[in-house]
Amino acid sequence: MAFIKRKERSKERFSLLLLDLEEYYFEQHTVYHVTTSSAKKRKIRGSLKVCSKSIIFEPEDHVEPILKVCFCVYLIKENNVVAPYRVERGDSTFLFHLEVSSKTEDVVQTLLQLHRASCLDKLGDQTAMIAANLQSRLARTSFDKNSFQNVSEIPHMECEAEMVTPLVTNPGHVCITDQSLYFQPLNGYPEQVVRIELHRVKQIYKRRHGLRPLGLEVFCTENDFCSDIYLKFYKTSDRNDLYYYIATFLENHMVEHTAESYMLQWQRGHLSNYQYLLHLNNLADRSGNDLSQYPVFPWIIADYNSTELDMMNPATFRDLSKPVGALNKERLERLLSRYRDMPDPRFMYGSHYSSPGYVLFYLVRVAPEHMLCLQNGRYDNADRMFNSIGETWKNCLEGATDFKELIPDFYGNDPSFLLNCLSLDLGKRQGGSSVQDVVLPPWAADASDFLQKSQKALESQYVSEHLHEWIDLVFGFKQKGSEAVAAHNVFHPLTYEGGIDCDSIEDPNEKIAMLIQILEFGQTPTQLFTTPHPQRITPRFQSISRTPSCYLTRSSFLASTSEDSSFEDLTEETRRLAWNNIYLSPPDSTLKMFSRESNGLQRSMSFSNMALSSCLMLPEDKAVVCSSWDNNVYFYSIPFGRRQDTLMGHDDAISKMCWKDNQLYTASWDSTVKVWQCDSADIANNKRCQFQLLAEFEHEAGVNTINLNPAGTLLVSGTKDGTVTIWDTSSSVQLHQVHCHSGKIHDVAFSPDSRHILSVGEDSCLKVIDVQTGMMISSVQADEEQRCFCWDGNTVLSGGQSGHLQVLDLLSNKVTTRIPGHSGAVTAMWMNEQCSTVITGGEDKQIIFWKLDC
């Protein structure tokens, strides 16, 4: 069981799971249970637990059963074995002697109050009286400040709350100080106080509990579903006050993640499919501590009959664009027919895809006590239990009311939920066979092999290309409204956030019935996206091949007349490639433009008696900007075929340029980067441009390269002395300066999510810098000097001094592929947005087109 926290097995057999749902454990007393069932009177010593709806006697002798007394008597864990409860009905009298007799009167008064509550006919009245009793107990007590770890701690606030674990809430007092968060259970169980050191907290999340904004979950580890405490408050204001206090304490060292930031990381391959789904579940209020909102994962595999699992066959996989209820066309037609005849509010599916019952259906073998708690001391009928993977999938496709998805455990590393390791007696099926381990599909050698292949399927090419469709259904824009109707994705209104306001229900009986229905029926995740979720960019660097039909030399364009599919996604920018022979010998000041359509040289233009250093195509492909070692920038109009303007902007050679929103950034060996305002439309339309200097970034050494982040809000520069500097473009303020190379920096670039910067230099090193902190977080020593690169934040395609290309995995710091390319150093590299084509230029006076194979 991956995320339900189980307490360590101990000598104590009592558990809050022995209580009914929504029942509280108040206090305990040492007593002697006096039995007269045999000829000899016996006194059995143990602990009497006084609860809000029952009393529970836990004998010290583990052979004796635990007794739970309410409307009937339950005998639990007889001979210390987890099994369905045995029920004794009829009139029974129990005699208990308290070890401390002075407390007898107090206990009697408590039991009389509980008896009066149990005699009330209406559930709402019972609940109200129990709640009043609970609040009275909380009001009479307060947090014991003797529990502070340090006498110098300063308390900030104290309030009442309940600690939430699966199927259980435990009331008590919360106190937060300048050092720690404390929870002190009213009953002192399972420990006198729970302490969380604030400096250890990694993440905090507001939660909705029972569709109300009352929850707060605190994590001290990076594992998003193993939280250290989940608290449910009685007042939203208390929850918010505590949240903001902790958030303020952590603001300097805790990064707050959003669905959009995780989406970008996943899209670029920084997160696996598994990790991304965990993060989305977490952001959508799904928690391992709340079985009505347990993390939901999709069915991925649709083949449970074959002896081999073919990951290359699309038929192996479930259609992720449809909810489970719409996968079977015939069943869907029956459901839609009922839906059309249904009065408002209408829904297509009478059961949800995630609920406490479904979670424990999968986890009964590792969480039997949770199942017994949920089902009043019984297991389900043996034929309805989780007996077979294939049978369960078949029933989800064909069953009239079964539309459940999976849980993360199916893609984890612990196979115990598939095995009856506890030797539980789960009953016998029709035909006489007992329920033991889950029957696996033929392609799985054992439970561990099943999980490994399920993990592989989840991360497969097919799933990576289609997972966004399932996200649209569960977390995205197809979750509600007209899009949900069109996608056949409409569930009962009570399952949706905002579907009903329980606090507005005045009738206490109706209110408690509604809350129980919400908790037991299951809840739809919080909606995270309101527009279509983008598809993942599938990593392409693993397989790169040279396109033999596409060569550019200094004097000619050599190409066959046959069509090459690798050019289908090329933009106009690549078909009319503006190219300058940078680093060529002898120096050449010519701009050459080649046409893919005509397979030949289209334009040749000389601007200066010195070599060009860089060039870029402006938006709409109507103008080219070239920089030169003569300190000038030249503007060329493609429609008019002439040099349109010249910008004399620096005191030394211009090394690199960038363009964003009619602003030109120029880097120079005069140790400056300048920002100019100029209109690309003026240049394209044969008008003189009015250049306005907007900003100037000064450096201590000549600037050899620059780059902008995708939004244009950050600039990074690399100098001849090996320094990387990060700038805020809106304020022209220097954010960080990092001396990270021992020689000139050749190239720098932001990761797609703007969180990291990669640089390469003369020292043959590749350095990764964290944008937020300015710290160098990774350094890789290459086997030769790398001159230029493209990267997706994780994988780097770079061109080296020898002319070879290499693919480097930054996570493992390993070169995974080397490809022969140019006969001289690779000096320039470009990749299209689809990551399907790369163009490289080199000192051998050639440009090579590369096809990135899927």
N, C-alpha and C positions, 0 to 999 in steps of 0.2 A: 504494500500500500504506500504509494509515493508521498502523499501529502497529508493524510490524516495522522496526526500525532498520536502515537499510542504510548501510554505510560509503561515504564519498565515493570515487568512482572515482579511482584513483591509478595510478602507474606499476607498483606492486607488484601482481602478478596472483595471488599466493598468498592463500588464504583458509582459515580453519579449516573452512569448508564442504567442502573437498577431503578432509577426514578422514572415516573411517567414523563412524557413530553410536557414542557412548561411547568414542571414541578420543581420546588426548591428544597434543598437540604438546610435545615436551620441549626441544629445542635446535636451533640451526642453525649451519652452518659454511660458509664460502666454499670452493668446490671448483672443479675443472675436470673436466668430464665428457669422457672420452676415447672417441671413437667410431672404430670400424674398419669401419663398414658400407660404406664406399666405398673406392676405390683409394687415396685420400688420407686419412691420419689427421687427425682434427679434435679440437681442444680447445675445449670450450664452457664459458665461465665462468658460474658461477651460485651459487645458495644451496641447500645440502643440508639439508632439514628432517628431523630424526630424530623419529619419532612412535612411539606405543606399539604400532601394528600394521603400520606401513609406513615407508618412507622416500620423501620427495618432493623431486625436483630441480626448482628454478625457474630456468630460464636467464635471463640478463640480456637476451638478444636475444628480443624479443617474438614474432618469427616462429617461433622454436623452441617446440615444445610442452612443457608441464610433464609430467614423468614421475612417476608414482606406482607404486612397486614394492612388491608384497606377494606374494600367491599368483600373480598375473599382473601384467602391465604395462599401466597405463592412460596413454594419451596425451591430455592435457587442454589445452583452449584452443589448439588448433592455429591458427596465424596470428592468435592473440589473439581468437578468436571463441568466445563461450559456446555450446556445443553438446554433445550427448551424447558421452561419453568413447569413444575408440577403444581397443579391447582388443587387445593382442598376447599370444598364448599360446605355450606351448612354452618350451624352455630358452633363457634369455637371460643373458648375462654383462655386467655393468656395471663399468666402471673409473672410479673417482673419485680425483683427486689433491687432497689438502687444501692450501690455500694456506699454512696454518701447519702445517708437518709435525710439530711437537712435540705436537700434539693427536691424532695418528693413533691411538696406542694407546688413548686414552680412548674415541674414537669406535668403535673395533673392539670394545672390551669392551661398550659400550652395545648395539651391533648384535647381539652374541652373546647378550646377555640377552633381547633382543626376539625373536631367532630361537628360543631355547629356549621362550619363551612361546607362540610361534605353532605349535610342533610338538606342543603338548599337544592331546590328542584332544577333551577336554571343554571346553565354553565356560566353565563355572564355574571350572575350573582356570586357564584362560587369564586370565580376569578377575581372579582372586585374585593371580596373579603380577604382572600389570600394576599392580594396586592397590598391592601391596607395593613395587614399583619406584617408583611415584609417591610413596608415603609416605616412602620412603627419601630421595628427592630433596628433598622438602619439609623433612624433618628435618635434612638437611645444610645447609639455607639458612635465612635469616631475613629479616625485612623490613629493607631498607636505610634506616636513619634519615637518611642524607644526602639522601633524597628529601623530607624535611620542607620545607614552604614557608617556615616560620619557625623560626629556631633556638631561639626561646623556647617552642615547643610542648611540652606535657607528655604523653607517651604514657600511655594508660589500659589498653589491652589489645591483645594480638596473638594471632592464631590463623590456621589454614589454612582456605581456602575455595575455591570455584570461582565465577568470574563466568559467569553464564548469559546467553546470547543464543540466538535461535532455532536449534534443532538442535545447539547447540554449548555445551560447558562448558570453561572454561579455568582450570586450577588456579593457585594462588598464595597470597600472604600478605596478610592483612587487618591493618591497624593503625588504631586510633582514638585521637585525641589530644583535648585540650580545645578544639581548633579545627577539626579536619578528620577525615574518614574517608578512608582510603587503601586501594587494592588494587594490589598489585604482582604482575603475572603471573610465574610461574616462568620462562616462556620470553621475557619482555620483549615479547610481541606482544599487541595491535597497537601498544602504547606501553609505555614503561618503568613508568609508574605512572598510576593513575587517582585523581584527588583530588576529593572532595566537601566543600565548606565547610559546616560544620554550620549556620551561621546562614542559609544559603540553602535548607535542607530544608523542604519544605512538608508532606509526608506520609511516613510509613513504614508498611509493612505486613508482617506475618508471612505467609509463603507455605508451602504444602505442595508439595513437589517429588517427583514419583513417589509420590504419596499419603503422603509422610512429612513431618513438621514440621521441615524443614531450611532453608527459603527465607526471604529478607528482601529486600524491594524498596524502594528509596529514590527519592523524587520531589522535584525542585527546581522544578517548574512545576505549574500548576493542571490541566494536561492529564493525567488519571489514567493514560493508557496510554503515555505517552512518559516512562518512568522513566529516571533517570540511571544507576542500576546495580541489577542483580539478582544477589544472592549466594546460593550454596548451600553450606551448612556441612556439615562431617562429623559434628558433634555438635550436638544440639538445644540443649544448655546454652550453647554458644558463641553460637549464634543469639540465644537469649533474653538473654544478658548484653549483647550489642551493641545489641539492640533497646531494652532498658530504659535503657541509658546515653544513647542518642540521645533517647529519649522524655523522660527527665528533663531533658536539656538544652533540649528544645523545649517543655516543659510550659507555659511562660508565653506562647507566641505561636503554638502550633499547636492547632487545634480538631480533636478526634477525632470523626469522624462514624460513626454507626451506621446499620444498615439501616432502623431505625425512624425516625430523624431525616430520612433521605433520603426515606422513604416519605411522611412528613407534608408535606415540601416539594413533592414531586411531586403528592400528592393535592390540595394547595391551589393548584397551578399555578405554583409557583416554579421548578420544573424541567421542561424539555421531556421528552417520552417518550424521546428519544434520550439526553439527559443522564442520566436516571434509569437507563436500561438500562446505560449505561457504569458508573455508580456501583455498581450491583448486581453487575455482572461483576467489578469490582475488589474488592469486599468478599468475593466468592465465590471468590477465588484465581485468577481468570482474568487472564492477563497476555499482553501482546504479545511477551514474551520467551520464552514457553513454548507451543509449538505444540500440545502435548497438552492445554493448558488455555487456548486462545486465546479471547478474548471471543466469546460466542454471541449472535446477534440472530435474531429470528423472520422467517420468510417472512410478509409482510403482504399483498401483492397476489396475487390468484388469477386475474386476467384478463390473459393475455398474447397475446390474439388481436384485440381490438378496436382500432379506429383512434383512438378517444378513450377516455380513462380517466375513468369517472364516479365521482367520490368520494362522491356522495350515494347510490349504490346499494350496499346491503349485500352483494350478490352479487359485487361487485368485490373483496371482501376474503376472506382465508383465515379459517376458523373457529379462533379463538385459544384456544378451550376444549379443543382436542384436540391431542395430539402429531402430528407429521407422519405417523407410522405408522398413525394411526387416522383419517386424513382420507378414505381410500378404504375404504368399507364392505366391499366384496368381498375386498380384500386383508387387511383386519383379520380377517375371519372365518377365512381360511386360517391366519393367524398365531396366532389364539386356539385353533384346533383343534390345532396343533402344541404350543402352550403347555400345553394341558390334558393331553396325552399325555407331556409331558416329565418326567423325574425331577428331584428337587430337586438343586441350586437352579435353579428355573425362571426363564426370561426370555422376553419376547415378541419382542424385537428382537435380532438377532445382530450388528448393527452400531450404532454410536452416532450421535448427531446432530452431534457435533463431534469431530474428530480431526486430527492433523497432515496426513494425506493429503487430507482435505476442505478444510482451510485453504489448502493449496498448490494444490489443484484450482482454487480461485477465483483465486489470486494468481500462478499460474505465469508470466504475462506480465510481471510486475514482479519476481518472485523466482525466476528460472529456476535459479540456482545452488542454492537451497534445495531445489527439486524434484529436481535431479540428485543432491544429497547424500542425500535421503530414498530415492531409487529406484536407488541404485548406478550413477549416471552415465547414467541413461536417462530420457526422457520417457515418459509413458503412451501407449498406443495412441491415434492421432489421433481415432478415433471415440468414445473414452471421455473425451476432454478437455472442458474448459469451452468449448463451441462456441456455445451459444445459451441465452439466459435461459429462453425458453419450453420448449425441450427438457429443460433441467435441472429445471424445475418439474414437467413431465410425468413425468419419471423418478422424482422424489421421491414422486409420487402413485401410480405404478403399479409401480415397480421392486420386485423381491422382497427386495432387501437395501439399498435406498437410502432413508434416513430423515433426511438431513442438513438442518440449518437454515442460516441465512446468517451472515455476519460483519459487523461494523460498517461496513466499507468500502462496502457497498451503500447506506448512508444517509449517507455522508460527502460530501466535495467534490472528491475526486481521482478522476477517471474512468480513470486510466492503467491500472488492472488490467483494464479492459475492452478495451484497445487494444494492438495489437502494436507499440508504439512502438520496441522494440529490434530489430525485424525478425528475430525468432527463427524458426528453421526448426523448427516444431513438428510437422511431418509432413503427410501427405496422407490425406484421408478416402476412404472408399469412394466411387467416382465420380470421383476424381482431384482434387477441390478441396483446396487447402492450408489449414491452420489459420491464420487471421489474427485479425481483431478478433472479439469476441463479437457474435453476431447479437442485435439488440435487438428488443423487441416493437414492433408497428406504431405504438403511441401515443407512442413516444419518437423525437424528431427526431434525436438523437445521444446520445452517451454522457453528456454533461453534462446534457442534458434528462432522461435516464433517472434520474439521481441526484436531480435536483431534484424530479421527480414522486414518486420513492420517498420522499424526505424529507417531502413534503407528505402522502403517504399515511400515513406513520408518525405524523404529528402530527394526523391527521384526527379528526373527532368520533367516528367508529365505533371506531377503534383506541384512542382515549383512554378510551372506555367499556368496552372489552373487554381491554385489555392486562393487567389484573390476573389474568385467567384463565390467560394464558400464563406469567406470573410464578409462579403457583401450581404449574405443572407443572415448571418448570426450577429455580426457586430456593425454592419454597415447600412447603406441606404435602402436595401431591400428588406430591412427588418420590420418596417412599419409603413403604413399608408398605402397609396396606390401601387407603388413598386412592389410591396409585399403581396398584394392581391395578384398582380400580374405574374409574380414568381411562385404562386401557390404556397405562400409562406405565412399564413395567418393562423395564430394560435388564440387560445382563450384570452379575453381582455384582462383577466386578473393576473396574467403572467407578465404583463408589461409595466415598466416603470411609469408611474403617472396614470395607470389604468383605473385606480381607485384611491381615494383619500380615506384611509382608515380612521384618521383622527376626526373626520367629519361625521362619522357614524355615531349617533347618540345612543342607540339601543345597545347595551353592553353585551347581550346575548348574540346579537347579529355581528357585533364588532369582533368578539372572540372567535366566532365561527369563521368569519372572513379571514382573520389572521392565521388560523390553523389551516384553512384551505390554501392560502398563499404559500405557507411554509411547506406543506406536504405535496402540493401540486407541481411545484417547480417555478422558476422565474427566468424570464428572458434577460440576457445580459444588457447592461447599459449600452446604449447606442454610441459608438465611437466615431463613425464616419457618416456623413450625410451626402456624399458624392461617391461615384464609382471608385473603388479601390484600384490603384494602378497594378499592372502586372509586374512580376519580378523580372529584373534584368538578369537573365541566365548567364553565369560566368562563361566567357568565350575563350579565355586565354590559354586554356589547356590544349587546344588544337589549332595551330596556325599554319597556313600553307601559303607559299608564294604563288601569285597568279601569273603564270608564264606568259599570258597574252598581253600583259600590261606593263610596259617599260617606258621610262622617259630617259633619254640621254640628253647631253647638252645641246645637241644639234637636231635631234629628230625624235619623233614619237613613234615607237614601233608597236604595232598592235595588229592582231588578226581581225578579220571581218566577222568572225563568229561572235555571237552574243555570249557574254559572261554573266552568269546569274549573280555573281558577287557584287555587281554594280546596280542591282535593282533598287537598293535602299540609299544610293548615293544622292546627296543633295546637289543643288546647282553649284554650291561652293566647290565641290570636288570635281564636278564635270568641267567647270571653267576654273581650273586650279591656277591661282596666282603663285608663281614660283620664282625664287631668286637663288642664285648659286652661291649661297653663303659658304665661307671658308674655302672657296675654290681657288685654285692656283693655275694660271695667273689670275690676279684680281679681276673681277668682272662686275660691272655696274649695271648689267642688263636685267630688266624684268621680262620674263617670258611667260606667256599664257598659252596653254594647250587646250584643245577641245576634244572631249571624248567622242562627240558626234562625228566630227570630221577626221578624227584620228590623226591630227597634225598640229603643227605650230600655228597659233592664231594671231598672236601679237608678240612683238619684240620692241622694247622701249629702253633707251639708255637715259639715265637721269644725271649721272655725275661721273667724274673721273676717278672716283673711289668706289669700292665695293659696297653693295647693299648689305645691311646687317639683319633686317627682318622685314616682313610684310604681313598684311592682313587684309581680308576682304570685308568691306563694310556691309551692313544689312541691305538686303534686296539685291546684292551682287552687282551693284552698278558702279562701285568705286573701290579702288585699291589704294592702300596707304603703305608706303615703303620708307624705311629709315636707312640711313647711310652712315658710314664711318666719317663722312665729311661734316657731321654735326647737324645735318638737316633732315627734315621729314618731307616727303614728296607725295602729293595727292594726284591720282590718275583717274580720270572719268572713262569708264568703259563705253558708254553709249556714244561719247564724242571722240574717243580714241586719242586723247591728248592729256598732257600733264596740266592739271587745273590749278594747282597752288603749291607753294613751298612754305614750310614753317621753319624758320631759323630759331631754334629754341634752346640749344645747349652750347656749352663751351668745349665739349669734347664729343667723341664718338657716341652715337645713340646705339644702344645694344639690343633693346627689346621694347615692344609696344603692346598695349592692351586697349580694347574699346568696350565701352558700356554706356548705353543711353546717351549718345551724342557727346560723350566725354572720352578724350584720348589721353591715355597714360603713356608717358615716354620715360624710359630709363636710360641713364647715360653714365659714361665713365668719368663725368665731372662730379660724381658723387651725389647726384640728385635724381629724384623722380618728379616729374611735373605733370599736372593735370590741366588739360585744355578743353574749353568748350568750343565745339564746332559742329555744324549741322551737315550730316551726310547727304541730305537731299540737295543742299546747295552744290556740293561737289559733283554729284551725279547729274545735276541739271545745268552744268557749265556756268555756275555762279561762283564768284569769289567768296571765300569763307572768312568770316570775321572771327579770328582766333582770340580767345580770352583766357588768360592764365588764371585758373581757379585756386590752385594749391601747389605747394612745393614741399616735398619730403627730403630732408637733408640727411646724408649718411657720412660716415667717416672714411669710406673707401669707394672706389668706383662701383657702380651698380651694374651687374652683368645680366641679371634676369629679373622679371617681375611676373606676377599673376594675380588675378582677381578671383574671389570666391563666386559661386554661381549667382548670388544675389547682388553682387557688386558692392557689398557693404564692408568688405575687408580686402586689404591689399597685402601681399607678401613680396618682399624683395630679397634678392641674394647678391652679395657683394664679392669683389675680387679678393677680400681678405677672409672669406669663409663665414660671414655673418648673415643670419636670417633675421629679418625684422618684420613684425606684423603691425599693420596700421589700420585704424578706423578711418574709412574714406569720408564719412560724413563730417567728422570733426578734425581730420588731419592729425589726430593724436596717435603717438606711438604706443602700442599696447605691450609688446614684448620685443626684446632683442636677445638673440641666442647666438653665441659664437660656437658653431658646431662642426665646421670643417677646417682642415689645416691648409686649404688652398682655395682657389677660385670655385665659386658655385656655378654650375652649368645650367641647372634647371630647378624650378620650384613649382609646386602646385598644391591646391587644396584638395582634400577628399570631397566627394560629392555632397556629404552632409556638413561640410565646413568645420568639422570638429578637429581635423588633423591636417598637417602639412608634411609633404615629402620633399626632400631636397637631395640632389646628387652633385658631387663635386670632383675636383682634381685628385682628391685623396682616395678615390675609388670607393667611398662610403655612401650609403643611403641612410638618411636620418629621418625619423618621424618625430614631429613636435606636436604636443597637445596645444590647441589654439587657446583654450580657456586659461590654462595655467602657464603657458610658455615653457613648459618642461619638455626636455627631450625624453621620449618614452621608448625609443627603439633605435638601434644602430646596427647596420648590416655591412660587413666588409665584402665587397664584390671582388672577383678575381681579376677585374680590369676596370679601368675608368669608364663610368657610364656618362653619356653626354646628354641624353634626353629620355623622356618616358611618358607613358600614359598609365593611370592607375584608377582603381575603383574603390580605394580605401583599404583594400586587403591584398589584392593581387596587383603586381607591377609588371608591365611590359616595357622594357628599357632597351635602348640602343647603345652599344659600347664603342670603345676606341678602335677595336679590331674590325668593326663593321657587322658583328653578329648581334642578333636580338636574343634576349633572354626573358623568361617568365619567372618571377620571384614571388613566393608565398611569404608575406610578411609575418604571418602567425607562427609559421614553423622556421622562418629565416632560411628557407631552402630554395635553391633554383630548381624548378620542376622541368623546364624545357629550355634548350638552346637551339637557335635556328641560324644557319649561315645566311648572310644577307649581302651587305655591301663589301667591296674590296678596300674601302677606307672607312674612317670613323663615321658613325651615324650622327648627323648633326641636327636633324629635325624629324618630328614624329607627330602624326595627327590621327585621331580615331573618330568615326562618325557616331552619332547619338545611339544608333542601334547596336553598337559594339560588334559590327559585322565586317567592317573594312578598316584597315590601317594603311596609311601612306607614310613612307619614310624617305628622307633625302640624305645623301651622304657626300663625303669628300671625293668619292669616285665619280662625281658629276652625274649621278643617276637618281631618279625617283622611282621607287618600287611600290606597287599596289599589292596589298596582302589581303587574302580572304581568311577570316576567322571562322573555322568550321565549328558547327554545333556538336 
